[in-house]
Amino acid sequence: MSNLVEKWKAFCEWQRRPSRIPQMTEEHHRCCTCGQEYQGSYCPCCGQSARIGRYSFKNALLLFLDVWKHGKNWARI
């Protein structure tokens, strides 16, 4: 029962935190997906993040697992 109470407290704390939006970078990038040159964190044409390289099945799988808190275990694929 105490495990459920801890999870409830963690959930309530998660709800109270404001969403954290990363700051836009001043660096210039070339999108790995569409080739567009841009300044900032995301490509204005396709929305690809500057942190992620070319979008692949592996990246999609790792992002999916990271959402469910299992991504760190699969980082060495």
mmCIF file of the N, C-alpha and C atoms, coordinates in Angstrom:
data_MODEL
# 
_entry.id   MODEL 
# 
loop_
_atom_site.group_PDB 
_atom_site.id 
_atom_site.type_symbol 
_atom_site.label_atom_id 
_atom_site.label_alt_id 
_atom_site.label_comp_id 
_atom_site.label_asym_id 
_atom_site.label_entity_id 
_atom_site.label_seq_id 
_atom_site.pdbx_PDB_ins_code 
_atom_site.Cartn_x 
_atom_site.Cartn_y 
_atom_site.Cartn_z 
_atom_site.occupancy 
_atom_site.B_iso_or_equiv 
_atom_site.pdbx_formal_charge 
_atom_site.auth_seq_id 
_atom_site.auth_comp_id 
_atom_site.auth_asym_id 
_atom_site.auth_atom_id 
_atom_site.pdbx_PDB_model_num 
ATOM 1   N N  . MET A 1 1  ? 0.820  -1.188 0.000   1.00 0.00 ? 1  MET A N  1 
ATOM 2   C CA . MET A 1 1  ? 0.000  0.000  0.000   1.00 0.00 ? 1  MET A CA 1 
ATOM 3   C C  . MET A 1 1  ? 0.866  1.255  0.000   1.00 0.00 ? 1  MET A C  1 
ATOM 4   N N  . SER A 1 2  ? 2.013  1.203  0.689   1.00 0.00 ? 2  SER A N  1 
ATOM 5   C CA . SER A 1 2  ? 2.882  2.384  0.729   1.00 0.00 ? 2  SER A CA 1 
ATOM 6   C C  . SER A 1 2  ? 3.460  2.699  -0.651  1.00 0.00 ? 2  SER A C  1 
ATOM 7   N N  . ASN A 1 3  ? 3.654  1.662  -1.488  1.00 0.00 ? 3  ASN A N  1 
ATOM 8   C CA . ASN A 1 3  ? 4.139  1.867  -2.850  1.00 0.00 ? 3  ASN A CA 1 
ATOM 9   C C  . ASN A 1 3  ? 3.128  2.684  -3.650  1.00 0.00 ? 3  ASN A C  1 
ATOM 10  N N  . LEU A 1 4  ? 1.851  2.421  -3.466  1.00 0.00 ? 4  LEU A N  1 
ATOM 11  C CA . LEU A 1 4  ? 0.798  3.155  -4.144  1.00 0.00 ? 4  LEU A CA 1 
ATOM 12  C C  . LEU A 1 4  ? 0.762  4.612  -3.677  1.00 0.00 ? 4  LEU A C  1 
ATOM 13  N N  . VAL A 1 5  ? 0.963  4.831  -2.387  1.00 0.00 ? 5  VAL A N  1 
ATOM 14  C CA . VAL A 1 5  ? 0.984  6.195  -1.845  1.00 0.00 ? 5  VAL A CA 1 
ATOM 15  C C  . VAL A 1 5  ? 2.173  6.969  -2.413  1.00 0.00 ? 5  VAL A C  1 
ATOM 16  N N  . GLU A 1 6  ? 3.331  6.326  -2.516  1.00 0.00 ? 6  GLU A N  1 
ATOM 17  C CA . GLU A 1 6  ? 4.513  6.983  -3.086  1.00 0.00 ? 6  GLU A CA 1 
ATOM 18  C C  . GLU A 1 6  ? 4.283  7.345  -4.548  1.00 0.00 ? 6  GLU A C  1 
ATOM 19  N N  . LYS A 1 7  ? 3.668  6.439  -5.288  1.00 0.00 ? 7  LYS A N  1 
ATOM 20  C CA . LYS A 1 7  ? 3.381  6.725  -6.700  1.00 0.00 ? 7  LYS A CA 1 
ATOM 21  C C  . LYS A 1 7  ? 2.385  7.876  -6.825  1.00 0.00 ? 7  LYS A C  1 
ATOM 22  N N  . TRP A 1 8  ? 1.401  7.923  -5.948  1.00 0.00 ? 8  TRP A N  1 
ATOM 23  C CA . TRP A 1 8  ? 0.422  9.007  -5.981  1.00 0.00 ? 8  TRP A CA 1 
ATOM 24  C C  . TRP A 1 8  ? 1.094  10.346 -5.693  1.00 0.00 ? 8  TRP A C  1 
ATOM 25  N N  . LYS A 1 9  ? 1.984  10.375 -4.701  1.00 0.00 ? 9  LYS A N  1 
ATOM 26  C CA . LYS A 1 9  ? 2.705  11.608 -4.367  1.00 0.00 ? 9  LYS A CA 1 
ATOM 27  C C  . LYS A 1 9  ? 3.594  12.050 -5.532  1.00 0.00 ? 9  LYS A C  1 
ATOM 28  N N  . ALA A 1 10 ? 4.265  11.105 -6.157  1.00 0.00 ? 10 ALA A N  1 
ATOM 29  C CA . ALA A 1 10 ? 5.116  11.427 -7.309  1.00 0.00 ? 10 ALA A CA 1 
ATOM 30  C C  . ALA A 1 10 ? 4.271  11.979 -8.460  1.00 0.00 ? 10 ALA A C  1 
ATOM 31  N N  . PHE A 1 11 ? 3.094  11.398 -8.664  1.00 0.00 ? 11 PHE A N  1 
ATOM 32  C CA . PHE A 1 11 ? 2.201  11.875 -9.719  1.00 0.00 ? 11 PHE A CA 1 
ATOM 33  C C  . PHE A 1 11 ? 1.721  13.293 -9.435  1.00 0.00 ? 11 PHE A C  1 
ATOM 34  N N  . CYS A 1 12 ? 1.338  13.563 -8.190  1.00 0.00 ? 12 CYS A N  1 
ATOM 35  C CA . CYS A 1 12 ? 0.877  14.912 -7.818  1.00 0.00 ? 12 CYS A CA 1 
ATOM 36  C C  . CYS A 1 12 ? 1.994  15.933 -7.984  1.00 0.00 ? 12 CYS A C  1 
ATOM 37  N N  . GLU A 1 13 ? 3.212  15.564 -7.619  1.00 0.00 ? 13 GLU A N  1 
ATOM 38  C CA . GLU A 1 13 ? 4.353  16.466 -7.791  1.00 0.00 ? 13 GLU A CA 1 
ATOM 39  C C  . GLU A 1 13 ? 4.610  16.725 -9.277  1.00 0.00 ? 13 GLU A C  1 
ATOM 40  N N  . TRP A 1 14 ? 4.489  15.702 -10.092 1.00 0.00 ? 14 TRP A N  1 
ATOM 41  C CA . TRP A 1 14 ? 4.668  15.837 -11.535 1.00 0.00 ? 14 TRP A CA 1 
ATOM 42  C C  . TRP A 1 14 ? 3.644  16.814 -12.117 1.00 0.00 ? 14 TRP A C  1 
ATOM 43  N N  . GLN A 1 15 ? 2.410  16.778 -11.612 1.00 0.00 ? 15 GLN A N  1 
ATOM 44  C CA . GLN A 1 15 ? 1.378  17.684 -12.098 1.00 0.00 ? 15 GLN A CA 1 
ATOM 45  C C  . GLN A 1 15 ? 1.643  19.134 -11.698 1.00 0.00 ? 15 GLN A C  1 
ATOM 46  N N  . ARG A 1 16 ? 2.260  19.356 -10.570 1.00 0.00 ? 16 ARG A N  1 
ATOM 47  C CA . ARG A 1 16 ? 2.512  20.718 -10.087 1.00 0.00 ? 16 ARG A CA 1 
ATOM 48  C C  . ARG A 1 16 ? 3.657  21.405 -10.824 1.00 0.00 ? 16 ARG A C  1 
ATOM 49  N N  . ARG A 1 17 ? 4.595  20.627 -11.358 1.00 0.00 ? 17 ARG A N  1 
ATOM 50  C CA . ARG A 1 17 ? 5.735  21.220 -12.055 1.00 0.00 ? 17 ARG A CA 1 
ATOM 51  C C  . ARG A 1 17 ? 5.262  21.870 -13.351 1.00 0.00 ? 17 ARG A C  1 
ATOM 52  N N  . PRO A 1 18 ? 5.715  23.076 -13.619 1.00 0.00 ? 18 PRO A N  1 
ATOM 53  C CA . PRO A 1 18 ? 5.358  23.684 -14.905 1.00 0.00 ? 18 PRO A CA 1 
ATOM 54  C C  . PRO A 1 18 ? 6.078  22.960 -16.039 1.00 0.00 ? 18 PRO A C  1 
ATOM 55  N N  . SER A 1 19 ? 5.503  23.010 -17.210 1.00 0.00 ? 19 SER A N  1 
ATOM 56  C CA . SER A 1 19 ? 6.155  22.362 -18.343 1.00 0.00 ? 19 SER A CA 1 
ATOM 57  C C  . SER A 1 19 ? 7.451  23.099 -18.640 1.00 0.00 ? 19 SER A C  1 
ATOM 58  N N  . ARG A 1 20 ? 8.434  22.355 -18.981 1.00 0.00 ? 20 ARG A N  1 
ATOM 59  C CA . ARG A 1 20 ? 9.748  22.941 -19.244 1.00 0.00 ? 20 ARG A CA 1 
ATOM 60  C C  . ARG A 1 20 ? 10.013 22.900 -20.738 1.00 0.00 ? 20 ARG A C  1 
ATOM 61  N N  . ILE A 1 21 ? 10.081 24.072 -21.335 1.00 0.00 ? 21 ILE A N  1 
ATOM 62  C CA . ILE A 1 21 ? 10.326 24.191 -22.764 1.00 0.00 ? 21 ILE A CA 1 
ATOM 63  C C  . ILE A 1 21 ? 11.804 24.533 -22.941 1.00 0.00 ? 21 ILE A C  1 
ATOM 64  N N  . PRO A 1 22 ? 12.522 23.737 -23.735 1.00 0.00 ? 22 PRO A N  1 
ATOM 65  C CA . PRO A 1 22 ? 13.939 24.036 -23.914 1.00 0.00 ? 22 PRO A CA 1 
ATOM 66  C C  . PRO A 1 22 ? 14.142 25.363 -24.656 1.00 0.00 ? 22 PRO A C  1 
ATOM 67  N N  . GLN A 1 23 ? 15.199 26.060 -24.303 1.00 0.00 ? 23 GLN A N  1 
ATOM 68  C CA . GLN A 1 23 ? 15.525 27.321 -24.952 1.00 0.00 ? 23 GLN A CA 1 
ATOM 69  C C  . GLN A 1 23 ? 15.951 27.077 -26.397 1.00 0.00 ? 23 GLN A C  1 
ATOM 70  N N  . MET A 1 24 ? 15.622 28.031 -27.258 1.00 0.00 ? 24 MET A N  1 
ATOM 71  C CA . MET A 1 24 ? 16.038 27.942 -28.654 1.00 0.00 ? 24 MET A CA 1 
ATOM 72  C C  . MET A 1 24 ? 17.537 28.199 -28.726 1.00 0.00 ? 24 MET A C  1 
ATOM 73  N N  . THR A 1 25 ? 18.230 27.434 -29.545 1.00 0.00 ? 25 THR A N  1 
ATOM 74  C CA . THR A 1 25 ? 19.666 27.610 -29.690 1.00 0.00 ? 25 THR A CA 1 
ATOM 75  C C  . THR A 1 25 ? 19.954 28.645 -30.771 1.00 0.00 ? 25 THR A C  1 
ATOM 76  N N  . GLU A 1 26 ? 21.120 29.237 -30.695 1.00 0.00 ? 26 GLU A N  1 
ATOM 77  C CA . GLU A 1 26 ? 21.554 30.207 -31.701 1.00 0.00 ? 26 GLU A CA 1 
ATOM 78  C C  . GLU A 1 26 ? 22.408 29.540 -32.775 1.00 0.00 ? 26 GLU A C  1 
ATOM 79  N N  . GLU A 1 27 ? 22.613 28.241 -32.646 1.00 0.00 ? 27 GLU A N  1 
ATOM 80  C CA . GLU A 1 27 ? 23.464 27.514 -33.589 1.00 0.00 ? 27 GLU A CA 1 
ATOM 81  C C  . GLU A 1 27 ? 22.740 27.321 -34.917 1.00 0.00 ? 27 GLU A C  1 
ATOM 82  N N  . HIS A 1 28 ? 23.525 27.241 -35.985 1.00 0.00 ? 28 HIS A N  1 
ATOM 83  C CA . HIS A 1 28 ? 22.981 26.951 -37.310 1.00 0.00 ? 28 HIS A CA 1 
ATOM 84  C C  . HIS A 1 28 ? 23.097 25.451 -37.546 1.00 0.00 ? 28 HIS A C  1 
ATOM 85  N N  . HIS A 1 29 ? 22.044 24.862 -38.087 1.00 0.00 ? 29 HIS A N  1 
ATOM 86  C CA . HIS A 1 29 ? 22.000 23.418 -38.330 1.00 0.00 ? 29 HIS A CA 1 
ATOM 87  C C  . HIS A 1 29 ? 21.566 23.147 -39.757 1.00 0.00 ? 29 HIS A C  1 
ATOM 88  N N  . ARG A 1 30 ? 21.865 21.943 -40.219 1.00 0.00 ? 30 ARG A N  1 
ATOM 89  C CA . ARG A 1 30 ? 21.319 21.431 -41.474 1.00 0.00 ? 30 ARG A CA 1 
ATOM 90  C C  . ARG A 1 30 ? 20.517 20.197 -41.106 1.00 0.00 ? 30 ARG A C  1 
ATOM 91  N N  . CYS A 1 31 ? 19.239 20.193 -41.491 1.00 0.00 ? 31 CYS A N  1 
ATOM 92  C CA . CYS A 1 31 ? 18.346 19.088 -41.153 1.00 0.00 ? 31 CYS A CA 1 
ATOM 93  C C  . CYS A 1 31 ? 18.806 17.806 -41.830 1.00 0.00 ? 31 CYS A C  1 
ATOM 94  N N  . CYS A 1 32 ? 18.901 16.728 -41.062 1.00 0.00 ? 32 CYS A N  1 
ATOM 95  C CA . CYS A 1 32 ? 19.314 15.428 -41.609 1.00 0.00 ? 32 CYS A CA 1 
ATOM 96  C C  . CYS A 1 32 ? 18.208 14.788 -42.435 1.00 0.00 ? 32 CYS A C  1 
ATOM 97  N N  . THR A 1 33 ? 16.971 15.204 -42.230 1.00 0.00 ? 33 THR A N  1 
ATOM 98  C CA . THR A 1 33 ? 15.854 14.599 -42.934 1.00 0.00 ? 33 THR A CA 1 
ATOM 99  C C  . THR A 1 33 ? 15.587 15.285 -44.272 1.00 0.00 ? 33 THR A C  1 
ATOM 100 N N  . CYS A 1 34 ? 15.451 16.628 -44.271 1.00 0.00 ? 34 CYS A N  1 
ATOM 101 C CA . CYS A 1 34 ? 15.073 17.327 -45.501 1.00 0.00 ? 34 CYS A CA 1 
ATOM 102 C C  . CYS A 1 34 ? 16.178 18.206 -46.078 1.00 0.00 ? 34 CYS A C  1 
ATOM 103 N N  . GLY A 1 35 ? 17.267 18.441 -45.349 1.00 0.00 ? 35 GLY A N  1 
ATOM 104 C CA . GLY A 1 35 ? 18.383 19.219 -45.860 1.00 0.00 ? 35 GLY A CA 1 
ATOM 105 C C  . GLY A 1 35 ? 18.252 20.723 -45.687 1.00 0.00 ? 35 GLY A C  1 
ATOM 106 N N  . GLN A 1 36 ? 17.199 21.201 -45.069 1.00 0.00 ? 36 GLN A N  1 
ATOM 107 C CA . GLN A 1 36 ? 16.973 22.634 -44.858 1.00 0.00 ? 36 GLN A CA 1 
ATOM 108 C C  . GLN A 1 36 ? 17.983 23.183 -43.847 1.00 0.00 ? 36 GLN A C  1 
ATOM 109 N N  . GLU A 1 37 ? 18.558 24.353 -44.131 1.00 0.00 ? 37 GLU A N  1 
ATOM 110 C CA . GLU A 1 37 ? 19.424 25.016 -43.159 1.00 0.00 ? 37 GLU A CA 1 
ATOM 111 C C  . GLU A 1 37 ? 18.555 25.918 -42.300 1.00 0.00 ? 37 GLU A C  1 
ATOM 112 N N  . TYR A 1 38 ? 18.793 25.898 -40.981 1.00 0.00 ? 38 TYR A N  1 
ATOM 113 C CA . TYR A 1 38 ? 17.965 26.674 -40.065 1.00 0.00 ? 38 TYR A CA 1 
ATOM 114 C C  . TYR A 1 38 ? 18.748 27.024 -38.808 1.00 0.00 ? 38 TYR A C  1 
ATOM 115 N N  . GLN A 1 39 ? 18.187 27.953 -38.054 1.00 0.00 ? 39 GLN A N  1 
ATOM 116 C CA . GLN A 1 39 ? 18.745 28.364 -36.770 1.00 0.00 ? 39 GLN A CA 1 
ATOM 117 C C  . GLN A 1 39 ? 17.701 28.074 -35.714 1.00 0.00 ? 39 GLN A C  1 
ATOM 118 N N  . GLY A 1 40 ? 18.076 27.368 -34.668 1.00 0.00 ? 40 GLY A N  1 
ATOM 119 C CA . GLY A 1 40 ? 17.133 27.029 -33.612 1.00 0.00 ? 40 GLY A CA 1 
ATOM 120 C C  . GLY A 1 40 ? 17.226 25.573 -33.229 1.00 0.00 ? 40 GLY A C  1 
ATOM 121 N N  . SER A 1 41 ? 16.193 25.078 -32.570 1.00 0.00 ? 41 SER A N  1 
ATOM 122 C CA . SER A 1 41 ? 16.205 23.708 -32.066 1.00 0.00 ? 41 SER A CA 1 
ATOM 123 C C  . SER A 1 41 ? 15.456 22.730 -32.964 1.00 0.00 ? 41 SER A C  1 
ATOM 124 N N  . TYR A 1 42 ? 14.575 23.233 -33.840 1.00 0.00 ? 42 TYR A N  1 
ATOM 125 C CA . TYR A 1 42 ? 13.761 22.369 -34.687 1.00 0.00 ? 42 TYR A CA 1 
ATOM 126 C C  . TYR A 1 42 ? 13.739 22.887 -36.110 1.00 0.00 ? 42 TYR A C  1 
ATOM 127 N N  . CYS A 1 43 ? 13.691 21.992 -37.066 1.00 0.00 ? 43 CYS A N  1 
ATOM 128 C CA . CYS A 1 43 ? 13.618 22.348 -38.480 1.00 0.00 ? 43 CYS A CA 1 
ATOM 129 C C  . CYS A 1 43 ? 12.248 22.969 -38.766 1.00 0.00 ? 43 CYS A C  1 
ATOM 130 N N  . PRO A 1 44 ? 12.197 24.141 -39.429 1.00 0.00 ? 44 PRO A N  1 
ATOM 131 C CA . PRO A 1 44 ? 10.905 24.766 -39.719 1.00 0.00 ? 44 PRO A CA 1 
ATOM 132 C C  . PRO A 1 44 ? 10.120 24.045 -40.811 1.00 0.00 ? 44 PRO A C  1 
ATOM 133 N N  . CYS A 1 45 ? 10.781 23.228 -41.618 1.00 0.00 ? 45 CYS A N  1 
ATOM 134 C CA . CYS A 1 45 ? 10.067 22.526 -42.696 1.00 0.00 ? 45 CYS A CA 1 
ATOM 135 C C  . CYS A 1 45 ? 9.427  21.217 -42.237 1.00 0.00 ? 45 CYS A C  1 
ATOM 136 N N  . CYS A 1 46 ? 10.210 20.392 -41.543 1.00 0.00 ? 46 CYS A N  1 
ATOM 137 C CA . CYS A 1 46 ? 9.695  19.062 -41.191 1.00 0.00 ? 46 CYS A CA 1 
ATOM 138 C C  . CYS A 1 46 ? 9.532  18.846 -39.697 1.00 0.00 ? 46 CYS A C  1 
ATOM 139 N N  . GLY A 1 47 ? 10.065 19.760 -38.853 1.00 0.00 ? 47 GLY A N  1 
ATOM 140 C CA . GLY A 1 47 ? 9.905  19.628 -37.413 1.00 0.00 ? 47 GLY A CA 1 
ATOM 141 C C  . GLY A 1 47 ? 10.912 18.730 -36.735 1.00 0.00 ? 47 GLY A C  1 
ATOM 142 N N  . GLN A 1 48 ? 11.913 18.254 -37.472 1.00 0.00 ? 48 GLN A N  1 
ATOM 143 C CA . GLN A 1 48 ? 12.929 17.373 -36.899 1.00 0.00 ? 48 GLN A CA 1 
ATOM 144 C C  . GLN A 1 48 ? 13.758 18.118 -35.857 1.00 0.00 ? 48 GLN A C  1 
ATOM 145 N N  . SER A 1 49 ? 14.004 17.493 -34.722 1.00 0.00 ? 49 SER A N  1 
ATOM 146 C CA . SER A 1 49 ? 14.814 18.098 -33.660 1.00 0.00 ? 49 SER A CA 1 
ATOM 147 C C  . SER A 1 49 ? 16.274 18.152 -34.086 1.00 0.00 ? 49 SER A C  1 
ATOM 148 N N  . ALA A 1 50 ? 16.961 19.196 -33.663 1.00 0.00 ? 50 ALA A N  1 
ATOM 149 C CA . ALA A 1 50 ? 18.385 19.321 -33.976 1.00 0.00 ? 50 ALA A CA 1 
ATOM 150 C C  . ALA A 1 50 ? 19.214 18.310 -33.185 1.00 0.00 ? 50 ALA A C  1 
ATOM 151 N N  . ARG A 1 51 ? 18.692 17.835 -32.060 1.00 0.00 ? 51 ARG A N  1 
ATOM 152 C CA . ARG A 1 51 ? 19.431 16.881 -31.229 1.00 0.00 ? 51 ARG A CA 1 
ATOM 153 C C  . ARG A 1 51 ? 19.473 15.496 -31.853 1.00 0.00 ? 51 ARG A C  1 
ATOM 154 N N  . ILE A 1 52 ? 18.492 15.164 -32.652 1.00 0.00 ? 52 ILE A N  1 
ATOM 155 C CA . ILE A 1 52 ? 18.386 13.826 -33.227 1.00 0.00 ? 52 ILE A CA 1 
ATOM 156 C C  . ILE A 1 52 ? 18.908 13.856 -34.649 1.00 0.00 ? 52 ILE A C  1 
ATOM 157 N N  . GLY A 1 53 ? 19.671 12.854 -35.000 1.00 0.00 ? 53 GLY A N  1 
ATOM 158 C CA . GLY A 1 53 ? 20.172 12.764 -36.361 1.00 0.00 ? 53 GLY A CA 1 
ATOM 159 C C  . GLY A 1 53 ? 19.058 12.331 -37.310 1.00 0.00 ? 53 GLY A C  1 
ATOM 160 N N  . ARG A 1 54 ? 19.427 11.691 -38.380 1.00 0.00 ? 54 ARG A N  1 
ATOM 161 C CA . ARG A 1 54 ? 18.451 11.239 -39.359 1.00 0.00 ? 54 ARG A CA 1 
ATOM 162 C C  . ARG A 1 54 ? 17.444 10.318 -38.676 1.00 0.00 ? 54 ARG A C  1 
ATOM 163 N N  . TYR A 1 55 ? 16.176 10.522 -38.970 1.00 0.00 ? 55 TYR A N  1 
ATOM 164 C CA . TYR A 1 55 ? 15.121 9.732  -38.336 1.00 0.00 ? 55 TYR A CA 1 
ATOM 165 C C  . TYR A 1 55 ? 15.153 8.309  -38.884 1.00 0.00 ? 55 TYR A C  1 
ATOM 166 N N  . SER A 1 56 ? 15.224 7.353  -37.990 1.00 0.00 ? 56 SER A N  1 
ATOM 167 C CA . SER A 1 56 ? 15.298 5.954  -38.386 1.00 0.00 ? 56 SER A CA 1 
ATOM 168 C C  . SER A 1 56 ? 14.412 5.128  -37.463 1.00 0.00 ? 56 SER A C  1 
ATOM 169 N N  . PHE A 1 57 ? 14.265 3.868  -37.781 1.00 0.00 ? 57 PHE A N  1 
ATOM 170 C CA . PHE A 1 57 ? 13.481 2.969  -36.945 1.00 0.00 ? 57 PHE A CA 1 
ATOM 171 C C  . PHE A 1 57 ? 14.106 2.863  -35.559 1.00 0.00 ? 57 PHE A C  1 
ATOM 172 N N  . LYS A 1 58 ? 15.433 2.834  -35.505 1.00 0.00 ? 58 LYS A N  1 
ATOM 173 C CA . LYS A 1 58 ? 16.137 2.746  -34.224 1.00 0.00 ? 58 LYS A CA 1 
ATOM 174 C C  . LYS A 1 58 ? 15.826 3.966  -33.355 1.00 0.00 ? 58 LYS A C  1 
ATOM 175 N N  . ASN A 1 59 ? 15.898 5.172  -33.943 1.00 0.00 ? 59 ASN A N  1 
ATOM 176 C CA . ASN A 1 59 ? 15.585 6.377  -33.175 1.00 0.00 ? 59 ASN A CA 1 
ATOM 177 C C  . ASN A 1 59 ? 14.131 6.375  -32.717 1.00 0.00 ? 59 ASN A C  1 
ATOM 178 N N  . ALA A 1 60 ? 13.223 5.931  -33.577 1.00 0.00 ? 60 ALA A N  1 
ATOM 179 C CA . ALA A 1 60 ? 11.809 5.880  -33.198 1.00 0.00 ? 60 ALA A CA 1 
ATOM 180 C C  . ALA A 1 60 ? 11.604 4.912  -32.038 1.00 0.00 ? 60 ALA A C  1 
ATOM 181 N N  . LEU A 1 61 ? 12.253 3.764  -32.097 1.00 0.00 ? 61 LEU A N  1 
ATOM 182 C CA . LEU A 1 61 ? 12.139 2.777  -31.018 1.00 0.00 ? 61 LEU A CA 1 
ATOM 183 C C  . LEU A 1 61 ? 12.698 3.329  -29.709 1.00 0.00 ? 61 LEU A C  1 
ATOM 184 N N  . LEU A 1 62 ? 13.867 3.979  -29.781 1.00 0.00 ? 62 LEU A N  1 
ATOM 185 C CA . LEU A 1 62 ? 14.464 4.527  -28.568 1.00 0.00 ? 62 LEU A CA 1 
ATOM 186 C C  . LEU A 1 62 ? 13.609 5.642  -27.978 1.00 0.00 ? 62 LEU A C  1 
ATOM 187 N N  . LEU A 1 63 ? 13.036 6.496  -28.826 1.00 0.00 ? 63 LEU A N  1 
ATOM 188 C CA . LEU A 1 63 ? 12.163 7.553  -28.327 1.00 0.00 ? 63 LEU A CA 1 
ATOM 189 C C  . LEU A 1 63 ? 10.904 6.963  -27.701 1.00 0.00 ? 63 LEU A C  1 
ATOM 190 N N  . PHE A 1 64 ? 10.350 5.921  -28.309 1.00 0.00 ? 64 PHE A N  1 
ATOM 191 C CA . PHE A 1 64 ? 9.165  5.256  -27.768 1.00 0.00 ? 64 PHE A CA 1 
ATOM 192 C C  . PHE A 1 64 ? 9.468  4.655  -26.402 1.00 0.00 ? 64 PHE A C  1 
ATOM 193 N N  . LEU A 1 65 ? 10.602 3.981  -26.285 1.00 0.00 ? 65 LEU A N  1 
ATOM 194 C CA . LEU A 1 65 ? 10.973 3.362  -25.012 1.00 0.00 ? 65 LEU A CA 1 
ATOM 195 C C  . LEU A 1 65 ? 11.285 4.418  -23.960 1.00 0.00 ? 65 LEU A C  1 
ATOM 196 N N  . ASP A 1 66 ? 11.859 5.551  -24.383 1.00 0.00 ? 66 ASP A N  1 
ATOM 197 C CA . ASP A 1 66 ? 12.177 6.612  -23.442 1.00 0.00 ? 66 ASP A CA 1 
ATOM 198 C C  . ASP A 1 66 ? 10.909 7.217  -22.845 1.00 0.00 ? 66 ASP A C  1 
ATOM 199 N N  . VAL A 1 67 ? 9.852  7.294  -23.635 1.00 0.00 ? 67 VAL A N  1 
ATOM 200 C CA . VAL A 1 67 ? 8.579  7.807  -23.131 1.00 0.00 ? 67 VAL A CA 1 
ATOM 201 C C  . VAL A 1 67 ? 8.061  6.930  -22.004 1.00 0.00 ? 67 VAL A C  1 
ATOM 202 N N  . TRP A 1 68 ? 8.262  5.639  -22.122 1.00 0.00 ? 68 TRP A N  1 
ATOM 203 C CA . TRP A 1 68 ? 7.773  4.693  -21.114 1.00 0.00 ? 68 TRP A CA 1 
ATOM 204 C C  . TRP A 1 68 ? 8.831  4.365  -20.077 1.00 0.00 ? 68 TRP A C  1 
ATOM 205 N N  . LYS A 1 69 ? 9.873  5.196  -19.982 1.00 0.00 ? 69 LYS A N  1 
ATOM 206 C CA . LYS A 1 69 ? 10.930 5.101  -18.963 1.00 0.00 ? 69 LYS A CA 1 
ATOM 207 C C  . LYS A 1 69 ? 11.780 3.835  -19.082 1.00 0.00 ? 69 LYS A C  1 
ATOM 208 N N  . HIS A 1 70 ? 11.881 3.291  -20.296 1.00 0.00 ? 70 HIS A N  1 
ATOM 209 C CA . HIS A 1 70 ? 12.733 2.126  -20.512 1.00 0.00 ? 70 HIS A CA 1 
ATOM 210 C C  . HIS A 1 70 ? 13.853 2.432  -21.492 1.00 0.00 ? 70 HIS A C  1 
ATOM 211 N N  . GLY A 1 71 ? 13.949 3.657  -21.966 1.00 0.00 ? 71 GLY A N  1 
ATOM 212 C CA . GLY A 1 71 ? 14.911 4.028  -22.996 1.00 0.00 ? 71 GLY A CA 1 
ATOM 213 C C  . GLY A 1 71 ? 16.355 3.951  -22.542 1.00 0.00 ? 71 GLY A C  1 
ATOM 214 N N  . LYS A 1 72 ? 16.621 4.225  -21.287 1.00 0.00 ? 72 LYS A N  1 
ATOM 215 C CA . LYS A 1 72 ? 17.997 4.209  -20.818 1.00 0.00 ? 72 LYS A CA 1 
ATOM 216 C C  . LYS A 1 72 ? 18.594 2.818  -20.857 1.00 0.00 ? 72 LYS A C  1 
ATOM 217 N N  . ASN A 1 73 ? 17.757 1.808  -20.723 1.00 0.00 ? 73 ASN A N  1 
ATOM 218 C CA . ASN A 1 73 ? 18.250 0.436  -20.758 1.00 0.00 ? 73 ASN A CA 1 
ATOM 219 C C  . ASN A 1 73 ? 18.614 -0.002 -22.174 1.00 0.00 ? 73 ASN A C  1 
ATOM 220 N N  . TRP A 1 74 ? 18.044 0.675  -23.184 1.00 0.00 ? 74 TRP A N  1 
ATOM 221 C CA . TRP A 1 74 ? 18.252 0.282  -24.573 1.00 0.00 ? 74 TRP A CA 1 
ATOM 222 C C  . TRP A 1 74 ? 19.201 1.226  -25.298 1.00 0.00 ? 74 TRP A C  1 
ATOM 223 N N  . ALA A 1 75 ? 19.895 2.088  -24.583 1.00 0.00 ? 75 ALA A N  1 
ATOM 224 C CA . ALA A 1 75 ? 20.719 3.114  -25.211 1.00 0.00 ? 75 ALA A CA 1 
ATOM 225 C C  . ALA A 1 75 ? 21.910 2.530  -25.967 1.00 0.00 ? 75 ALA A C  1 
ATOM 226 N N  . ARG A 1 76 ? 22.277 1.305  -25.705 1.00 0.00 ? 76 ARG A N  1 
ATOM 227 C CA . ARG A 1 76 ? 23.466 0.712  -26.349 1.00 0.00 ? 76 ARG A CA 1 
ATOM 228 C C  . ARG A 1 76 ? 23.113 -0.227 -27.481 1.00 0.00 ? 76 ARG A C  1 
ATOM 229 N N  . ILE A 1 77 ? 21.948 -0.050 -28.088 1.00 0.00 ? 77 ILE A N  1 
ATOM 230 C CA . ILE A 1 77 ? 21.560 -0.944 -29.208 1.00 0.00 ? 77 ILE A CA 1 
ATOM 231 C C  . ILE A 1 77 ? 22.483 -0.716 -30.369 1.00 0.00 ? 77 ILE A C  1 
# 
